[in-house]
Amino acid sequence: MVSEFEMAKAVAAPAQTVFAEVSDLGEISRWMSPSFRFRVEEPPAVTVVEPPEHRGEPALVRVAQDQMRVEWGTRETGDYAGWLQVAGTGEAPSEVTIHLSFFGEEPPRQQVEDALRHSLDRLGELVEQGAREA
C-alpha cells in the first residue's frame, strides 16, 4: 500500500532565494513542521523523524542544485520517501511543491496535510521576509 501526499504553494520570492533556504539542511528546522524533522548527520546521511510515532529513520538526502530539488528516503526500511521542488523563472513569485510517499500503513491523513501546510506556510514567511529585507 502506498500513501501519497502532495501540496504546493506560491511564494513571493525568487526561486533561487527559496531554494537557498530549503537546501540548507542544517537550518531546515527553521521552516519544517515539528511533525517532520531532519536530523542532519554526515551528508548525505540524515535521520527523518516522522509522525505519528515520531520515530527516527536513517535516511539519505540528495540536493540537486541544478534542478532546485531536494529528495530524501529511508535507508534501511524503504518505507518513506519525499521530495521538494522549487520552480520559477528567477523572479518572484516561485512555486514550492512538496511530495511525501509512505509505503505501508497510511499515516493519519489530516496530520500529514497539516504538517505540509505548516511547513510551506513557514517557508513562505521566512523567504518573503528575507526578500523584503534585502
N, CA, C and O atoms as a GROMACS GRO file, in nm:
protein
  536
    1MET      N    1   0.084  -0.118   0.000
    1MET     CA    2   0.000   0.000   0.000
    1MET      C    3   0.088   0.124   0.000
    1MET      O    4   0.184   0.133   0.078
    2VAL      N    5   0.057   0.220  -0.087
    2VAL     CA    6   0.132   0.344  -0.096
    2VAL      C    7   0.038   0.460  -0.066
    2VAL      O    8  -0.071   0.468  -0.123
    3SER      N    9   0.079   0.548   0.023
    3SER     CA   10   0.004   0.669   0.054
    3SER      C   11   0.083   0.787   0.003
    3SER      O   12   0.199   0.805   0.040
    4GLU      N   13   0.021   0.867  -0.082
    4GLU     CA   14   0.087   0.982  -0.144
    4GLU      C   15   0.024   1.111  -0.091
    4GLU      O   16  -0.098   1.122  -0.078
    5PHE      N   17   0.109   1.207  -0.062
    5PHE     CA   18   0.064   1.338  -0.017
    5PHE      C   19   0.143   1.442  -0.095
    5PHE      O   20   0.264   1.429  -0.111
    6GLU      N   21   0.075   1.544  -0.145
    6GLU     CA   22   0.144   1.649  -0.219
    6GLU      C   23   0.073   1.780  -0.196
    6GLU      O   24  -0.050   1.787  -0.190
    7MET      N   25   0.153   1.886  -0.183
    7MET     CA   26   0.098   2.018  -0.162
    7MET      C   27   0.192   2.119  -0.226
    7MET      O   28   0.313   2.100  -0.227
    8ALA      N   29   0.136   2.226  -0.281
    8ALA     CA   30   0.216   2.330  -0.344
    8ALA      C   31   0.174   2.466  -0.289
    8ALA      O   32   0.063   2.484  -0.240
    9LYS      N   33   0.267   2.560  -0.300
    9LYS     CA   34   0.240   2.697  -0.253
    9LYS      C   35   0.319   2.795  -0.337
    9LYS      O   36   0.436   2.772  -0.367
   10ALA      N   37   0.254   2.904  -0.376
   10ALA     CA   38   0.323   3.014  -0.442
   10ALA      C   39   0.390   3.098  -0.333
   10ALA      O   40   0.330   3.125  -0.229
   11VAL      N   41   0.514   3.138  -0.358
   11VAL     CA   42   0.591   3.215  -0.262
   11VAL      C   43   0.638   3.344  -0.330
   11VAL      O   44   0.690   3.340  -0.442
   12ALA      N   45   0.620   3.456  -0.263
   12ALA     CA   46   0.655   3.586  -0.320
   12ALA      C   47   0.804   3.615  -0.301
   12ALA      O   48   0.842   3.714  -0.238
   13ALA      N   49   0.887   3.527  -0.356
   13ALA     CA   50   1.032   3.543  -0.352
   13ALA      C   51   1.089   3.470  -0.473
   13ALA      O   52   1.028   3.376  -0.523
   14PRO      N   53   1.206   3.513  -0.520
   14PRO     CA   54   1.268   3.444  -0.634
   14PRO      C   55   1.300   3.298  -0.601
   14PRO      O   56   1.329   3.264  -0.487
   15ALA      N   57   1.294   3.214  -0.703
   15ALA     CA   58   1.319   3.070  -0.684
   15ALA      C   59   1.455   3.043  -0.621
   15ALA      O   60   1.466   2.955  -0.536
   16GLN      N   61   1.560   3.117  -0.661
   16GLN     CA   62   1.694   3.095  -0.605
   16GLN      C   63   1.695   3.121  -0.455
   16GLN      O   64   1.761   3.050  -0.380
   17THR      N   65   1.621   3.223  -0.412
   17THR     CA   66   1.614   3.255  -0.268
   17THR      C   67   1.544   3.143  -0.192
   17THR      O   68   1.588   3.102  -0.085
   18VAL      N   69   1.435   3.095  -0.248
   18VAL     CA   70   1.360   2.986  -0.184
   18VAL      C   71   1.446   2.860  -0.177
   18VAL      O   72   1.452   2.794  -0.073
   19PHE      N   73   1.514   2.827  -0.287
   19PHE     CA   74   1.594   2.705  -0.288
   19PHE      C   75   1.713   2.716  -0.192
   19PHE      O   76   1.752   2.616  -0.131
   20ALA      N   77   1.770   2.834  -0.179
   20ALA     CA   78   1.881   2.851  -0.084
   20ALA      C   79   1.835   2.816   0.058
   20ALA      O   80   1.910   2.756   0.135
   21GLU      N   81   1.713   2.852   0.091
   21GLU     CA   82   1.661   2.819   0.224
   21GLU      C   83   1.635   2.670   0.238
   21GLU      O   84   1.675   2.610   0.338
   22VAL      N   85   1.569   2.608   0.141
   22VAL     CA   86   1.532   2.466   0.157
   22VAL      C   87   1.652   2.374   0.145
   22VAL      O   88   1.651   2.264   0.202
   23SER      N   89   1.755   2.414   0.074
   23SER     CA   90   1.870   2.325   0.054
   23SER      C   91   1.973   2.337   0.166
   23SER      O   92   2.070   2.262   0.167
   24ASP      N   93   1.954   2.428   0.260
   24ASP     CA   94   2.042   2.441   0.375
   24ASP      C   95   1.992   2.343   0.482
   24ASP      O   96   1.913   2.380   0.569
   25LEU      N   97   2.039   2.219   0.473
   25LEU     CA   98   1.988   2.114   0.560
   25LEU      C   99   2.012   2.141   0.708
   25LEU      O  100   1.935   2.096   0.792
   26GLY      N  101   2.117   2.213   0.739
   26GLY     CA  102   2.144   2.246   0.878
   26GLY      C  103   2.041   2.341   0.940
   26GLY      O  104   2.029   2.349   1.062
   27GLU      N  105   1.968   2.411   0.855
   27GLU     CA  106   1.869   2.508   0.901
   27GLU      C  107   1.726   2.468   0.867
   27GLU      O  108   1.635   2.550   0.879
   28ILE      N  109   1.706   2.345   0.826
   28ILE     CA  110   1.574   2.302   0.779
   28ILE      C  111   1.467   2.310   0.888
   28ILE      O  112   1.349   2.323   0.857
   29SER      N  113   1.507   2.301   1.013
   29SER     CA  114   1.410   2.309   1.122
   29SER      C  115   1.349   2.449   1.134
   29SER      O  116   1.249   2.466   1.203
   30ARG      N  117   1.408   2.550   1.068
   30ARG     CA  118   1.352   2.686   1.070
   30ARG      C  119   1.214   2.689   1.006
   30ARG      O  120   1.128   2.768   1.046
   31TRP      N  121   1.191   2.602   0.907
   31TRP     CA  122   1.063   2.607   0.836
   31TRP      C  123   0.985   2.477   0.837
   31TRP      O  124   0.863   2.478   0.821
   32MET      N  125   1.052   2.366   0.855
   32MET     CA  126   0.980   2.238   0.850
   32MET      C  127   0.896   2.220   0.976
   32MET      O  128   0.939   2.250   1.087
   33SER      N  129   0.776   2.170   0.957
   33SER     CA  130   0.685   2.144   1.068
   33SER      C  131   0.753   2.057   1.173
   33SER      O  132   0.828   1.966   1.138
   34PRO      N  133   0.728   2.084   1.300
   34PRO     CA  134   0.784   1.997   1.404
   34PRO      C  135   0.741   1.851   1.389
   34PRO      O  136   0.805   1.762   1.445
   35SER      N  137   0.633   1.827   1.314
   35SER     CA  138   0.588   1.689   1.291
   35SER      C  139   0.685   1.612   1.203
   35SER      O  140   0.695   1.490   1.212
   36PHE      N  141   0.758   1.684   1.115
   36PHE     CA  142   0.857   1.622   1.028
   36PHE      C  143   0.989   1.691   1.055
   36PHE      O  144   0.999   1.813   1.044
   37ARG      N  145   1.089   1.614   1.091
   37ARG     CA  146   1.218   1.676   1.118
   37ARG      C  147   1.328   1.593   1.053
   37ARG      O  148   1.318   1.471   1.040
   38PHE      N  149   1.432   1.664   1.014
   38PHE     CA  150   1.556   1.600   0.971
   38PHE      C  151   1.658   1.623   1.082
   38PHE      O  152   1.666   1.732   1.138
   39ARG      N  153   1.732   1.523   1.113
   39ARG     CA  154   1.848   1.538   1.200
   39ARG      C  155   1.968   1.515   1.107
   39ARG      O  156   1.993   1.402   1.066
   40VAL      N  157   2.039   1.622   1.076
   40VAL     CA  158   2.148   1.614   0.980
   40VAL      C  159   2.269   1.547   1.045
   40VAL      O  160   2.310   1.581   1.156
   41GLU      N  161   2.324   1.452   0.972
   41GLU     CA  162   2.443   1.382   1.017
   41GLU      C  163   2.555   1.419   0.920
   41GLU      O  164   2.577   1.538   0.895
   42GLU      N  165   2.624   1.324   0.867
   42GLU     CA  166   2.727   1.349   0.767
   42GLU      C  167   2.661   1.330   0.631
   42GLU      O  168   2.643   1.216   0.586
   43PRO      N  169   2.625   1.442   0.562
   43PRO     CA  170   2.553   1.428   0.436
   43PRO      C  171   2.625   1.332   0.341
   43PRO      O  172   2.747   1.335   0.330
   44PRO      N  173   2.547   1.248   0.274
   44PRO     CA  174   2.403   1.259   0.252
   44PRO      C  175   2.318   1.190   0.359
   44PRO      O  176   2.199   1.171   0.338
   45ALA      N  177   2.377   1.154   0.472
   45ALA     CA  178   2.301   1.083   0.576
   45ALA      C  179   2.224   1.183   0.662
   45ALA      O  180   2.278   1.285   0.705
   46VAL      N  181   2.098   1.152   0.687
   46VAL     CA  182   2.014   1.228   0.778
   46VAL      C  183   1.926   1.126   0.850
   46VAL      O  184   1.920   1.009   0.812
   47THR      N  185   1.859   1.171   0.954
   47THR     CA  186   1.755   1.091   1.017
   47THR      C  187   1.625   1.165   0.999
   47THR      O  188   1.617   1.284   1.032
   48VAL      N  189   1.524   1.099   0.948
   48VAL     CA  190   1.392   1.158   0.932
   48VAL      C  191   1.310   1.116   1.053
   48VAL      O  192   1.295   0.998   1.081
   49VAL      N  193   1.256   1.214   1.122
   49VAL     CA  194   1.169   1.188   1.236
   49VAL      C  195   1.028   1.221   1.189
   49VAL      O  196   0.999   1.335   1.153
   50GLU      N  197   0.943   1.121   1.188
   50GLU     CA  198   0.811   1.136   1.125
   50GLU      C  199   0.698   1.096   1.217
   50GLU      O  200   0.717   1.017   1.310
   51PRO      N  201   0.578   1.150   1.192
   51PRO     CA  202   0.462   1.109   1.269
   51PRO      C  203   0.416   0.971   1.224
   51PRO      O  204   0.462   0.925   1.120
   52PRO      N  205   0.329   0.904   1.294
   52PRO     CA  206   0.270   0.952   1.419
   52PRO      C  207   0.354   0.915   1.542
   52PRO      O  208   0.335   0.975   1.648
   53GLU      N  209   0.445   0.819   1.530
   53GLU     CA  210   0.522   0.777   1.648
   53GLU      C  211   0.644   0.864   1.674
   53GLU      O  212   0.704   0.855   1.781
   54HIS      N  213   0.681   0.949   1.579
   54HIS     CA  214   0.799   1.034   1.589
   54HIS      C  215   0.926   0.952   1.609
   54HIS      O  216   1.015   0.988   1.685
   55ARG      N  217   0.930   0.840   1.537
   55ARG     CA  218   1.049   0.756   1.546
   55ARG      C  219   1.151   0.805   1.444
   55ARG      O  220   1.114   0.863   1.342
   56GLY      N  221   1.276   0.782   1.472
   56GLY     CA  222   1.382   0.823   1.381
   56GLY      C  223   1.414   0.714   1.282
   56GLY      O  224   1.433   0.598   1.320
   57GLU      N  225   1.422   0.749   1.155
   57GLU     CA  226   1.456   0.655   1.048
   57GLU      C  227   1.582   0.703   0.979
   57GLU      O  228   1.587   0.816   0.931
   58PRO      N  229   1.686   0.619   0.973
   58PRO     CA  230   1.804   0.658   0.896
   58PRO      C  231   1.763   0.680   0.750
   58PRO      O  232   1.691   0.599   0.691
   59ALA      N  233   1.809   0.791   0.693
   59ALA     CA  234   1.769   0.826   0.557
   59ALA      C  235   1.888   0.885   0.482
   59ALA      O  236   1.992   0.915   0.539
   60LEU      N  237   1.868   0.900   0.353
   60LEU     CA  238   1.963   0.968   0.267
   60LEU      C  239   1.894   1.088   0.206
   60LEU      O  240   1.773   1.084   0.181
   61VAL      N  241   1.968   1.193   0.182
   61VAL     CA  242   1.914   1.311   0.118
   61VAL      C  243   2.003   1.350   0.002
   61VAL      O  244   2.125   1.336   0.007
   62ARG      N  245   1.940   1.399  -0.103
   62ARG     CA  246   2.015   1.444  -0.221
   62ARG      C  247   1.965   1.583  -0.256
   62ARG      O  248   1.845   1.605  -0.272
   63VAL      N  249   2.059   1.676  -0.269
   63VAL     CA  250   2.027   1.812  -0.309
   63VAL      C  251   2.076   1.830  -0.452
   63VAL      O  252   2.195   1.820  -0.479
   64ALA      N  253   1.983   1.856  -0.544
   64ALA     CA  254   2.016   1.876  -0.685
   64ALA      C  255   2.003   2.026  -0.714
   64ALA      O  256   1.895   2.075  -0.748
   65GLN      N  257   2.115   2.098  -0.700
   65GLN     CA  258   2.115   2.243  -0.719
   65GLN      C  259   2.062   2.282  -0.857
   65GLN      O  260   1.982   2.374  -0.869
   66ASP      N  261   2.107   2.212  -0.961
   66ASP     CA  262   2.070   2.248  -1.097
   66ASP      C  263   1.922   2.227  -1.126
   66ASP      O  264   1.868   2.287  -1.219
   67GLN      N  265   1.856   2.144  -1.048
   67GLN     CA  266   1.712   2.118  -1.066
   67GLN      C  267   1.627   2.186  -0.959
   67GLN      O  268   1.504   2.180  -0.964
   68MET      N  269   1.693   2.251  -0.863
   68MET     CA  270   1.626   2.312  -0.748
   68MET      C  271   1.532   2.211  -0.682
   68MET      O  272   1.414   2.237  -0.661
   69ARG      N  273   1.591   2.096  -0.650
   69ARG     CA  274   1.514   1.984  -0.596
   69ARG      C  275   1.592   1.919  -0.481
   69ARG      O  276   1.714   1.905  -0.487
   70VAL      N  277   1.519   1.881  -0.377
   70VAL     CA  278   1.574   1.805  -0.265
   70VAL      C  279   1.493   1.676  -0.256
   70VAL      O  280   1.370   1.680  -0.256
   71GLU      N  281   1.562   1.562  -0.248
   71GLU     CA  282   1.496   1.431  -0.237
   71GLU      C  283   1.550   1.359  -0.115
   71GLU      O  284   1.666   1.375  -0.079
   72TRP      N  285   1.465   1.280  -0.052
   72TRP     CA  286   1.509   1.202   0.063
   72TRP      C  287   1.430   1.072   0.070
   72TRP      O  288   1.322   1.060   0.011
   73GLY      N  289   1.485   0.977   0.141
   73GLY     CA  290   1.417   0.850   0.160
   73GLY      C  291   1.486   0.768   0.267
   73GLY      O  292   1.606   0.786   0.291
   74THR      N  293   1.412   0.680   0.331
   74THR     CA  294   1.469   0.596   0.436
   74THR      C  295   1.568   0.497   0.376
   74THR      O  296   1.550   0.448   0.265
   75ARG      N  297   1.672   0.469   0.452
   75ARG     CA  298   1.780   0.382   0.405
   75ARG      C  299   1.752   0.236   0.429
   75ARG      O  300   1.772   0.153   0.339
   76GLU      N  301   1.707   0.202   0.547
   76GLU     CA  302   1.700   0.061   0.586
   76GLU      C  303   1.564  -0.003   0.558
   76GLU      O  304   1.557  -0.118   0.515
   77THR      N  305   1.457   0.072   0.583
   77THR     CA  306   1.324   0.012   0.570
   77THR      C  307   1.259   0.039   0.436
   77THR      O  308   1.173  -0.038   0.393
   78GLY      N  309   1.298   0.145   0.369
   78GLY     CA  310   1.237   0.180   0.242
   78GLY      C  311   1.089   0.213   0.252
   78GLY      O  312   1.015   0.197   0.155
   79ASP      N  313   1.044   0.259   0.370
   79ASP     CA  314   0.901   0.283   0.386
   79ASP      C  315   0.860   0.429   0.376
   79ASP      O  316   0.743   0.463   0.400
   80TYR      N  317   0.953   0.517   0.340
   80TYR     CA  318   0.922   0.659   0.335
   80TYR      C  319   1.013   0.727   0.235
   80TYR      O  320   1.133   0.698   0.230
   81ALA      N  321   0.957   0.818   0.155
   81ALA     CA  322   1.038   0.898   0.062
   81ALA      C  323   0.967   1.030   0.041
   81ALA      O  324   0.846   1.042   0.062
   82GLY      N  325   1.043   1.128   0.000
   82GLY     CA  326   0.984   1.257  -0.027
   82GLY      C  327   1.073   1.341  -0.117
   82GLY      O  328   1.190   1.310  -0.137
   83TRP      N  329   1.015   1.446  -0.169
   83TRP     CA  330   1.091   1.542  -0.247
   83TRP      C  331   1.028   1.679  -0.234
   83TRP      O  332   0.909   1.693  -0.205
   84LEU      N  333   1.109   1.779  -0.258
   84LEU     CA  334   1.064   1.916  -0.259
   84LEU      C  335   1.122   1.980  -0.383
   84LEU      O  336   1.242   1.969  -0.409
   85GLN      N  337   1.038   2.047  -0.460
   85GLN     CA  338   1.078   2.108  -0.586
   85GLN      C  339   1.044   2.257  -0.583
   85GLN      O  340   0.933   2.295  -0.546
   86VAL      N  341   1.141   2.340  -0.622
   86VAL     CA  342   1.117   2.483  -0.635
   86VAL      C  343   1.116   2.514  -0.784
   86VAL      O  344   1.205   2.473  -0.857
   87ALA      N  345   1.014   2.586  -0.828
   87ALA     CA  346   1.002   2.621  -0.969
   87ALA      C  347   0.982   2.772  -0.981
   87ALA      O  348   0.915   2.834  -0.898
   88GLY      N  349   1.041   2.829  -1.083
   88GLY     CA  350   1.025   2.971  -1.108
   88GLY      C  351   1.122   3.017  -1.214
   88GLY      O  352   1.216   2.946  -1.250
   89THR      N  353   1.099   3.136  -1.263
   89THR     CA  354   1.182   3.190  -1.371
   89THR      C  355   1.298   3.272  -1.320
   89THR      O  356   1.374   3.327  -1.400
   90GLY      N  357   1.314   3.283  -1.192
   90GLY     CA  358   1.420   3.364  -1.134
   90GLY      C  359   1.365   3.485  -1.062
   90GLY      O  360   1.429   3.536  -0.970
   91GLU      N  361   1.250   3.532  -1.102
   91GLU     CA  362   1.184   3.644  -1.035
   91GLU      C  363   1.071   3.588  -0.948
   91GLU      O  364   1.028   3.475  -0.965
   92ALA      N  365   1.026   3.670  -0.855
   92ALA     CA  366   0.911   3.630  -0.774
   92ALA      C  367   0.786   3.639  -0.860
   92ALA      O  368   0.783   3.723  -0.950
   93PRO      N  369   0.686   3.561  -0.839
   93PRO     CA  370   0.679   3.454  -0.739
   93PRO      C  371   0.740   3.325  -0.792
   93PRO      O  372   0.766   3.308  -0.911
   94SER      N  373   0.763   3.235  -0.699
   94SER     CA  374   0.806   3.099  -0.732
   94SER      C  375   0.705   3.003  -0.672
   94SER      O  376   0.617   3.044  -0.595
   95GLU      N  377   0.717   2.877  -0.707
   95GLU     CA  378   0.626   2.777  -0.652
   95GLU      C  379   0.706   2.666  -0.588
   95GLU      O  380   0.805   2.619  -0.644
   96VAL      N  381   0.663   2.625  -0.471
   96VAL     CA  382   0.726   2.516  -0.398
   96VAL      C  383   0.626   2.402  -0.389
   96VAL      O  384   0.512   2.421  -0.348
   97THR      N  385   0.670   2.283  -0.429
   97THR     CA  386   0.587   2.163  -0.419
   97THR      C  387   0.660   2.064  -0.331
   97THR      O  388   0.779   2.039  -0.350
   98ILE      N  389   0.589   2.007  -0.236
   98ILE     CA  390   0.647   1.903  -0.152
   98ILE      C  391   0.560   1.778  -0.166
   98ILE      O  392   0.438   1.786  -0.168
   99HIS      N  393   0.627   1.664  -0.177
   99HIS     CA  394   0.558   1.537  -0.200
   99HIS      C  395   0.613   1.434  -0.102
   99HIS      O  396   0.735   1.422  -0.086
  100LEU      N  397   0.525   1.361  -0.039
  100LEU     CA  398   0.564   1.254   0.053
  100LEU      C  399   0.498   1.124   0.010
  100LEU      O  400   0.382   1.123  -0.031
  101SER      N  401   0.573   1.015   0.019
  101SER     CA  402   0.521   0.882  -0.010
  101SER      C  403   0.550   0.793   0.110
  101SER      O  404   0.663   0.786   0.158
  102PHE      N  405   0.448   0.725   0.157
  102PHE     CA  406   0.461   0.628   0.265
  102PHE      C  407   0.427   0.492   0.208
  102PHE      O  408   0.320   0.473   0.151
  103PHE      N  409   0.518   0.396   0.222
  103PHE     CA  410   0.499   0.261   0.169
  103PHE      C  411   0.468   0.170   0.286
  103PHE      O  412   0.558   0.129   0.360
  104GLY      N  413   0.342   0.138   0.303
  104GLY     CA  414   0.299   0.058   0.417
  104GLY      C  415   0.174   0.120   0.474
  104GLY      O  416   0.088   0.168   0.401
  105GLU      N  417   0.163   0.118   0.605
  105GLU     CA  418   0.045   0.172   0.671
  105GLU      C  419   0.034   0.322   0.649
  105GLU      O  420   0.132   0.396   0.666
  106GLU      N  421  -0.085   0.367   0.613
  106GLU     CA  422  -0.106   0.510   0.588
  106GLU      C  423  -0.108   0.587   0.719
  106GLU      O  424  -0.179   0.550   0.813
  107PRO      N  425  -0.029   0.694   0.727
  107PRO     CA  426  -0.034   0.777   0.848
  107PRO      C  427  -0.164   0.858   0.848
  107PRO      O  428  -0.233   0.864   0.747
  108PRO      N  429  -0.198   0.919   0.961
  108PRO     CA  430  -0.320   0.999   0.967
  108PRO      C  431  -0.316   1.113   0.864
  108PRO      O  432  -0.234   1.204   0.873
  109ARG      N  433  -0.406   1.106   0.766
  109ARG     CA  434  -0.405   1.199   0.652
  109ARG      C  435  -0.409   1.346   0.698
  109ARG      O  436  -0.330   1.427   0.650
  110GLN      N  437  -0.499   1.379   0.788
  110GLN     CA  438  -0.511   1.519   0.831
  110GLN      C  439  -0.383   1.567   0.897
  110GLN      O  440  -0.342   1.682   0.877
  111GLN      N  441  -0.320   1.482   0.975
  111GLN     CA  442  -0.195   1.520   1.043
  111GLN      C  443  -0.085   1.550   0.942
  111GLN      O  444  -0.012   1.648   0.957
  112VAL      N  445  -0.072   1.466   0.839
  112VAL     CA  446   0.030   1.488   0.737
  112VAL      C  447  -0.001   1.615   0.659
  112VAL      O  448   0.089   1.696   0.635
  113GLU      N  449  -0.125   1.634   0.619
  113GLU     CA  450  -0.162   1.754   0.543
  113GLU      C  451  -0.141   1.881   0.625
  113GLU      O  452  -0.095   1.982   0.571
  114ASP      N  453  -0.173   1.876   0.753
  114ASP     CA  454  -0.149   1.992   0.840
  114ASP      C  455   0.000   2.022   0.849
  114ASP      O  456   0.040   2.139   0.846
  115ALA      N  457   0.082   1.918   0.862
  115ALA     CA  458   0.226   1.937   0.870
  115ALA      C  459   0.282   1.996   0.740
  115ALA      O  460   0.368   2.084   0.744
  116LEU      N  461   0.235   1.947   0.626
  116LEU     CA  462   0.279   2.002   0.498
  116LEU      C  463   0.240   2.149   0.486
  116LEU      O  464   0.322   2.232   0.447
  117ARG      N  465   0.117   2.180   0.519
  117ARG     CA  466   0.069   2.318   0.511
  117ARG      C  467   0.152   2.408   0.601
  117ARG      O  468   0.194   2.516   0.560
  118HIS      N  469   0.176   2.365   0.724
  118HIS     CA  470   0.255   2.443   0.818
  118HIS      C  471   0.396   2.467   0.763
  118HIS      O  472   0.448   2.578   0.770
  119SER      N  473   0.456   2.363   0.708
  119SER     CA  474   0.592   2.375   0.654
  119SER      C  475   0.597   2.474   0.539
  119SER      O  476   0.684   2.561   0.535
  120LEU      N  477   0.505   2.463   0.446
  120LEU     CA  478   0.503   2.554   0.331
  120LEU      C  479   0.472   2.697   0.373
  120LEU      O  480   0.532   2.791   0.322
  121ASP      N  481   0.380   2.714   0.466
  121ASP     CA  482   0.349   2.849   0.514
  121ASP      C  483   0.469   2.912   0.582
  121ASP      O  484   0.501   3.029   0.557
  122ARG      N  485   0.536   2.836   0.667
  122ARG     CA  486   0.653   2.889   0.738
  122ARG      C  487   0.767   2.920   0.641
  122ARG      O  488   0.832   3.023   0.654
  123LEU      N  489   0.790   2.833   0.545
  123LEU     CA  490   0.892   2.858   0.443
  123LEU      C  491   0.860   2.987   0.369
  123LEU      O  492   0.948   3.071   0.349
  124GLY      N  493   0.735   3.004   0.327
  124GLY     CA  494   0.694   3.126   0.259
  124GLY      C  495   0.718   3.249   0.343
  124GLY      O  496   0.769   3.350   0.293
  125GLU      N  497   0.684   3.243   0.470
  125GLU     CA  498   0.706   3.357   0.560
  125GLU      C  499   0.854   3.392   0.569
  125GLU      O  500   0.891   3.509   0.560
  126LEU      N  501   0.938   3.291   0.586
  126LEU     CA  502   1.082   3.316   0.601
  126LEU      C  503   1.143   3.380   0.477
  126LEU      O  504   1.212   3.481   0.487
  127VAL      N  505   1.116   3.323   0.360
  127VAL     CA  506   1.181   3.375   0.240
  127VAL      C  507   1.118   3.508   0.195
  127VAL      O  508   1.188   3.593   0.141
  128GLU      N  509   0.989   3.525   0.216
  128GLU     CA  510   0.927   3.653   0.180
  128GLU      C  511   0.978   3.764   0.270
  128GLU      O  512   1.000   3.876   0.224
  129GLN      N  513   0.997   3.735   0.398
  129GLN     CA  514   1.052   3.834   0.491
  129GLN      C  515   1.195   3.869   0.450
  129GLN      O  516   1.233   3.986   0.448
  130GLY      N  517   1.274   3.767   0.417
  130GLY     CA  518   1.412   3.792   0.374
  130GLY      C  519   1.417   3.870   0.244
  130GLY      O  520   1.505   3.955   0.227
  131ALA      N  521   1.326   3.842   0.152
  131ALA     CA  522   1.323   3.916   0.024
  131ALA      C  523   1.286   4.063   0.047
  131ALA      O  524   1.339   4.151  -0.021
  132ARG      N  525   1.196   4.090   0.141
  132ARG     CA  526   1.158   4.228   0.171
  132ARG      C  527   1.272   4.304   0.237
  132ARG      O  528   1.288   4.424   0.215
  133GLU      N  529   1.351   4.234   0.319
  133GLU     CA  530   1.461   4.299   0.392
  133GLU      C  531   1.582   4.322   0.303
  133GLU      O  532   1.665   4.408   0.334
  134ALA      N  533   1.593   4.248   0.194
  134ALA     CA  534   1.712   4.260   0.106
  134ALA      C  535   1.711   4.388   0.025
  134ALA      O  536   1.803   4.412  -0.053
   0.00000   0.00000   0.00000
